[in-house]
Amino acid sequence: MSYVKVILFISALISSGSLLANKNVEGQPFSDDETNSLSPESAKLLAQLKQTTTETILRVKNIEAQRGNSLSDFEQLLSSEPTRISDLGLVLDVQSNDNYFHIVGITPGSVAEKLGLNSGDKLFFLDDIPAHRSQLTAFSSFVRSFTDKQSIKLDVQQGGERKTLTAVLSVTDIPGFTLKLDNLEDQCGRIYTIPKARSDRTFFPLELRRIDGKTTQNFSGQIVSTMGIISKQNGALNSVRLKAGRHKLLFKSEPAARYTKKRPMFKTLHEKKEFTLDVLPNKNYLLAAEMINDNKEWQISVLEVSDANCELKWHDD
């Protein structure tokens, strides 16, 4: 990154160590109860953030798994310091031959654009702070001290004419955050299928045959270290607890196959379909075979996703 770009960043983002006090001073994660005092709109946005963050972390987990790494082998801590964003919008060259700061860019919609400043204009002073290479430290400190609705004066030269412009800044405080990447190895989600066909013959139960290339036929209520937990009742697959992450599932649905208008029937009955599912922690997924294309075919569909605690510890379901 060049020196010019560093100054551009300083003029747009004003770092501060004491902008907004964190609500959770101990650094503990926010619980769902802590969002109850928020407006419904804010609570919804935070829920979306939680979902997006989880999905991103799982993608990282999948990438590392392909490289033979496990997230249990290391911890990640992502953080961002509190910042302020001003709308001054100047991009400055601080290494010009005459040592004064020259404007090389204007942010669209910024104060600088509204003042009519252009690339090529020269800045002499920002209030009483010289826009000079010898005063770079003082200039940068002044920029970082901007406050909302602060009035500033810009001493500039445009096309040979020197003038003083006045503007009022808008400054937005952005709280800092810390995101700790916990171990996902013991987190899981659960997969169900509907127990019988729906009355309208649109959805039919599924039979899970393989998980990530491994057959489910011989599993009998045991922990499967590479996948999760298989639960059976009376010899039939009831539910599957899968480790959080992406899984390739192979399903068969003989009832759906019998109801299709395909021929020959023998081939249809033995048809299997593969389905890739990104399993999120503590989520239930209700799956079914759905009739499509005027009942000529069937596909695997997720009918419902709900919240539920999931543990990779065996117990009778």
N, C-alpha and C positions, 0 to 999 in steps of 0.2 A: 504494500500500500504506500503510495507516495505521500510526501509531506503535505501537499496541497489537499489531498483527500482527508487527511487528519483534521485539518482546519475546517473543511466542509462539515465533517461530523460534529466538531465542537460547536459550530454555529447552529446546528440543527437540534442536537441532543445535549441538554445541559445536565450533567451528572450532579447528584446531590446525595449526601448520606443521611439527611434528616428531613425528608419530604413528608412521607406518610408513615405513621407508626403502624407496624403490623398488628393485626387484631390478635393473632396467636403468637405471643411473645416468646413462648417456650420453643417455637419451631415445630410444634406437633402439627400433623396434617389436619385440615378442616374436616369435620364430620358433616354428614348430611343434616344433622340437627342445627348446625351453626349457620346454615343457609336459610333457616325458617324465618329469620328476621328480615331477610332481603325481599325486595319486590318480586313478584312472580316472573317478571321479565329477566331480572338478574339471576334468579335461581335457575331459570331455564338455560341461560347462557353458560352458567357454571356447570350445569349438568352436561351440556354439549361439550364443554372444554374437557371434562372428566372422561367422556366417551372417546373424544378424539385423541387425548393423551394416552389412554389405554391402548387404543388401536395402533398408535405410533410405536409404543413400547413393544407391542407384540410383533410388529414388523421388524423391529431391531432384533428381537429374540429369534425370529425365523432366519434373518440374514446371518446372525452369528452361529446359529445351529448348522447352517449349510457349510460354514467354515470350520466346524468341529468345536466351536466354543460354547460355553454354557454361561448364562447370566448369573448363575450361582457362584461363578469364579471371580466376579468382580462387582463393584458397586459404582454407580454413576450418580453424580450430583450436578444438576443443572441449575444455574442461578442467574439472575439478572438484577443488577443494582437499580434502585429507584432512579428515575430520570425525569427531566422536564423537557418538553418539546415546545420550542418557540416557533412563531410564524414569521421570523425575520426573513429567512429564505435566501441568504447570501452564500455564494460559493466564491471563495477568495483565493487568489494566488499570493502567497506570502513570501515568494522567492523572486520577486521582480527585480529588475536591474536597479531601479531607483529606491528600493527597499520599502516602498509603500505598498499597501495591499490593493491589488487590482481585482475587480469583479470579473470572474470568468463564467459565471452561471447564475441564473435566477430560478428559484423554485416556483412553479406555476401556482397562482392563487395566494402567494405570500405577500407580506408587507412590502418587500422590495419591489415586487412586480407592480403593486398598486401605486408606489411612489414614482414609477416610471424609470427605475434604474435598469441599466442594460449591461450586457457583457462588454467589457472594455472601459467602463467607468472606473475612476480611481477613488478610493476611500482614504481620507486624511484623518478624520477623527470619528469616534463613536462616543457621543457626549464629549467629555474632556480627555478621553483615553486615545492617545495617538495610535493610528492604524499603521504601525511601522514595525519593521522586523526587530528593531532593538527593544520594542515594548510588547513583544509577542506574549510573554507570560502574563503581564498585567492585562492585556487585551483579552486573552483567553479567560482569565479569572472574572473579568467584568461580564463576559458573555454568559458564563456559568451562573452568575448571580441574578440574571433576569427574573423578574416577577410578573405575574399577570397584571395587565392594564398599566404597565410601566411605560412612561413617555420617554423616548430617546431622540437625540438629534444626530443626524448623519451629515458630516462635512464631506462633500463629494465634488468631483470634477467631472462634468459631462461635456464632451465636445469642446474642450478649451474653456468652458465656463464653470467657475467654482460657485457652489451654492450650498445652503444649509437646508436640509429637509427634516421634518418632524413627524414622528409616527408613534402610535400606541400599540404595544405588543400584546399578543394573546399567548399565554403560557399554560400548558396542560401538564399536570402532575401525573406520572405513571408509577404506581407502586411497584416495588421489587418483588421477586418471587424466588422460591427455592423448590426444586423438584428432585426428590430422591427416588432413584430407581431401585425398588425392592426386588428381592428374589421372587421370580414368578414360577419357579420349578414346582412348588406345591399348590399352586392355584389352579382352579379348574372350573369348567362349566358342564352343564348336563344336557343330554339329548334324549328326547322322548319321541315316540310316534303315537298317532291316534290308535286306540285299541280296536276300533272297528270302522267300517265304511260309514260315511255320512249319509243321511237319508236321501239327499239329492243325487247320490252317486257321483259326486264331483271329486271327493277326496277319499283315499283308501289308505289302510295301514301299510307300513314299510317293514321289510325284514333286512336288518343290517348284516351283511355277509363279511365285509372286510373293513379293517381300520388301518390306514397307512400301510396297506399291503399284507396285513396279518389277518388271518381268518378268525371269526368270532365263534365258530361252531363248537370248539372244544373248551371254551371258557366257562367256568362254573363258579361265579361269585368269588373272584380272586383279584388281587391287585396286579395290574399289568404295568410293569415298571416303565415301559417305553410309551405308554399311551394314557392309561387311566384306570378306571374301575368298571367292570362289566357286571351288571346286576340281572339275574334271571329269576323268573318265577315259573314253577312247573315246567322247567326246561326251555321256556321261551324267553327271548330277549325282552327285558322290561325297560331298562334305561341304561345309559352309558355316561359315566363321568369321565370327561376327557381333560387332559392337561391343557391349560391355556395356550393357544397358538393355532396354527393352521393344520388341518387334518384332511386327508383324502379318504372319503367314505364310499364304500360300494354297497348299494342297496338293490334289493329285489322286492317286487310287489306282485305276487301271483293274483290276488283279487283284482288289482287294477289291470293286469294283463288279460285276465278272463273277460273283462268288461270292454276291452278295446275292440274295434272293428277290423283289426289287422288279421291277415292270413299269411302263412298258416298258423294256427293256434299254438302248435307245439313250440315253434320258434319264439312266439310272443311270450309264452309262459316262462321261458327260461331267460328272458331278456333281463339284463342287469344294467344299472346306471350308476356312474360315478358322480360324486358330489363333493366339492371342496367347501369347507366351512371354516371360517376364522372364529374360533371359540374364545370368547372373552371371559374373564374371571367372574364367577358368581352370576352367571346368566343361564336361564333355561331356554332350550330351543325345542319347539314342538314342530316336528316334521311330518309330512304326508306325501303320498303319491297323488298328484293332481292331474285330472284328465284335461287334455288340450286338443286343439285341432279337430273339433267335432268328434271327440272321443276316439280318434284314430291313434293317439299317442298319449303317453303319460310322462310327467316330469316330476322331479323332487322339488318341493316347495317348503319354505319356512312359514308356518302359519302364525306363529306367535313367538315373541322373545320377551321373557319376563325376568325380574330380579329374584334371586334366591341364593342363599349361602351354599357353597360347595366346598367340600373337604376331600382330599385324596387320602381318606382313612376309611377302611372297610367297616360297614355296618349294614344291617338288613334294611332294605328300602321298603 
